[in-house]
């Protein structure tokens, strides 16, 4: 047995500490905290099962307050005879929760289908974009944990939706407006103010494809309501991820190159495909209607005072009295 104070032992401990620091810098997936808290507060037992060794799982979740205490069981790949795609890990998790496997709902991000042999229902949350077809054996495929609807599975629904919107921790992006694919005005009749997605790879990795809303500040014009899609536009089958805010105001002219800052405050729906161009346009206008109404609520309206927006406005714009929020009419 190697002595704890030996050089190699010290090196291993140091590497372990570095690993934990790295893990603690990784943010939870959108909706993870919300779902875990919801299940716990409603007395729904939950288990965490992973092919990772149990010690790694413990170290990773220790970075997230309350997670360890929220799970009735935690099962690592080193605690069963065979890891996924074998069903052993799910069977062991059900055993530790003192329940029959068919009574469990599995939420899975990998392609393994081991839940099938356990006769579990499964929600798939693909970790790789544009591969939902590979999860056809799942009972439901969603883009994000934010899209979990517990009531579909006989559980108490979330109570945090407000007027068809979900408040989120606000996030901020900004840059010069660029030309997009030219579809917004010409094809959809919806002019968007695109931002270069390649400049925001870190931010986009934390926020999966969906429709958001919030406030937009143009440095020479003012602050406006906006609704925004982030994603692959499945109807047009984009090969690149895009950021497409629609400022809910009639400008009458393009403003390419102007500085645009966005405060994203809420979520409306996941990205989706549509059977026709008409149905896509109809849904986009419905998204705009929802955002327009919701942004009047104090919960969302308060972000118009964000320094991130206000500080971007040029002095001459403020002097002309345009620093107030401009209505979409």
C-alpha angles and dihedrals in degrees: 000000000000116000113244091231096050117117093251091047091052091048091052092050090050092051090049092054090050090051091053091049090052092048091050090055091059112093122225116259114268108276096015097109091043093052095045092050091046094053093046095047090052095048096248111151113230133186131199115218125179140158088235116103113270093244090056092050091051091050093048097049092044085075090065116069115238097004099111092050091048096064122079089202137013117197125188128198090247091061097065134056094244129019127213133341080043111081092229094104093054093045091052092049091052091047092053090050090051093237138116115260094236088061091061130091114214122209107197137174100186130081095243115118098201092126088070095072088050090054090234125155109239138206111198120209104184113217091201117065123238094019101100092119089068089063095059092126091064119095091232134009119205134176098227144003085253086072096058109121106196093191089069087067100044095267131124111277124240113268099203100087112111121192092336092311134104117217112227136184101279119248131192135219134162145168145127117317112249135191115267130196092303092243099110100075101018102044105020102026087230114115111212129194102221125205124203105264093200089068092060104045093132093050094044092051088062096046117055127210113296146109117280135173139203142113132322127202122200111196096226101031117036144253122316141180113254143183119204141192122208116188149054101310094232093200089063093032096227118200091208131055113246139198109215118175118184110207106213096228135089106242098171091214142053121261104194113166095024119127112258123189123190132199108194110203108163150019129234110177145329122273110271143179121241133211093230143014089246093057090048092052091046091052093048090053089049089053089052092050091051092048093045092055098039095051089065089066114100089234089067103021092066091072091072085081092058111134087221088067100032097048091055094062115102118243093240089054090053091047090055090057095249097122093096121092111279117223119232094237 
